[in-house]
Amino acid sequence: MARYNKGANAERELIHMLFKQGLAVLRVAGSGATSLPSPDVVAMKPGLQLAIECKAWNKAYLSISNAQMKELRKWSEMSGAELYIAWKIPRKGWRFLKPEQFNDSPKGFNISLKKALTHGIDLGVVIGEQSQIVQ
């Protein structure tokens, strides 16, 4: 139950951040418990639709199963929303990642903490409030 609470609290934190930035937000409670594909958070404003899968993980790698990534991509295609994986990294904040930034392996999709920190983007870039600095 502690892992669920950690994830749910991270999702709630993110929806408040998005709302403060002027987006309409919706947390899809139990998104992983239904047979229908759905992201954890949907956020929108005119000209921008986001589907966000949230992860609060304190490890050297973040992994997503093949099945979950397939479902997220399907939902994104059906809705027309841009898909991001939002990783809340302890003491570093949120990093937003596109599915294509993950390494594809037979067991699933993964990305290292180091790569997420260097290649992930900030919320301001995702919502178009700031431009990305190329590193």
C-alpha positions in Angstrom: 0.0 0.0 0.0 2.9 2.4 0.7 4.0 2.2 -3.0 0.4 3.0 -4.1 0.3 6.0 -1.8 3.7 7.3 -3.0 2.5 7.1 -6.6 -0.9 8.6 -5.9 0.6 11.5 -3.9 3.0 12.1 -6.8 0.1 12.2 -9.2 -1.7 14.7 -7.0 1.3 16.9 -6.8 1.7 16.9 -10.5 -2.0 17.8 -11.2 -1.7 20.8 -8.8 1.5 21.9 -10.7 -0.3 21.6 -14.0 -3.4 23.5 -12.8 -1.2 26.3 -11.5 0.2 26.6 -15.0 -3.3 27.1 -16.4 -4.1 23.6 -17.7 -7.3 21.8 -17.1 -6.3 18.5 -15.4 -7.8 15.2 -14.6 -6.3 12.4 -12.5 -7.4 9.0 -13.7 -7.6 7.2 -10.4 -6.9 3.4 -10.7 -5.6 3.9 -14.2 -3.5 0.8 -13.9 -6.3 -1.3 -12.5 -8.6 -1.3 -15.6 -8.4 -3.3 -18.7 -8.8 -0.2 -20.8 -5.7 1.7 -21.7 -5.4 5.1 -19.9 -2.7 7.4 -18.5 -2.5 8.6 -14.9 -3.1 12.3 -15.8 -4.7 14.1 -18.6 -3.9 17.8 -19.0 -5.2 20.3 -21.5 -5.3 23.9 -22.6 -6.2 25.3 -26.0 -3.7 23.9 -28.5 -2.1 21.4 -26.0 -3.3 18.0 -24.9 -1.1 15.8 -22.7 -1.3 12.2 -21.6 1.0 11.7 -18.7 2.1 8.5 -17.0 3.6 9.3 -13.6 6.4 7.4 -11.9 7.8 8.1 -8.4 10.8 5.9 -8.3 14.1 6.1 -6.4 16.2 3.7 -8.4 19.0 3.9 -11.0 16.6 2.8 -13.8 13.0 3.3 -14.6 11.2 0.4 -16.4 7.9 0.2 -18.1 6.5 -3.1 -19.3 5.9 -3.6 -23.0 2.2 -4.0 -22.4 1.9 -0.8 -20.5 3.8 1.2 -23.0 1.7 -0.3 -25.8 -1.5 0.7 -24.0 -0.2 4.3 -23.3 0.8 4.7 -27.0 -2.6 3.4 -28.1 -4.5 5.9 -25.8 -2.3 8.7 -27.0 -3.0 7.9 -30.6 -6.7 7.6 -30.0 -7.0 10.9 -28.2 -4.4 12.9 -30.1 -2.7 13.8 -26.8 1.1 14.0 -26.6 2.4 11.2 -24.4 5.0 11.8 -21.6 6.4 9.7 -18.9 6.9 12.0 -15.8 9.5 10.6 -13.4 9.6 12.3 -10.0 13.2 11.9 -8.9 13.9 12.4 -5.2 15.7 15.8 -4.5 15.8 16.5 -8.3 12.1 17.1 -9.1 10.1 16.0 -12.2 11.7 15.1 -15.5 9.4 14.6 -18.5 10.4 11.9 -21.0 9.0 10.9 -24.4 8.5 7.1 -25.0 11.2 7.1 -27.8 13.8 8.2 -25.2 13.5 4.8 -23.5 15.6 1.8 -24.5 13.5 -1.0 -25.9 14.3 -4.5 -24.6 12.5 -7.8 -24.8 11.3 -7.3 -21.2 10.2 -3.7 -21.6 11.3 -0.2 -21.9 13.8 1.4 -19.6 15.8 4.5 -19.1 18.7 5.3 -16.7 18.5 8.0 -14.0 21.5 9.6 -15.6 19.9 9.8 -19.0 16.6 11.0 -17.6 18.4 13.8 -15.8 20.3 14.9 -18.9 17.7 14.3 -21.6 14.4 14.7 -19.7 12.7 18.1 -19.9 11.1 20.4 -17.4 7.4 21.1 -17.1 7.8 24.6 -18.5 9.2 23.1 -21.8 6.3 20.5 -21.9 3.6 23.2 -21.7 5.4 25.6 -24.0 6.2 28.3 -21.4 10.0 28.0 -21.9 12.3 26.6 -24.6 14.6 23.7 -24.1 18.3 24.3 -23.6 20.3 21.9 -25.7 23.0 20.2 -23.7 
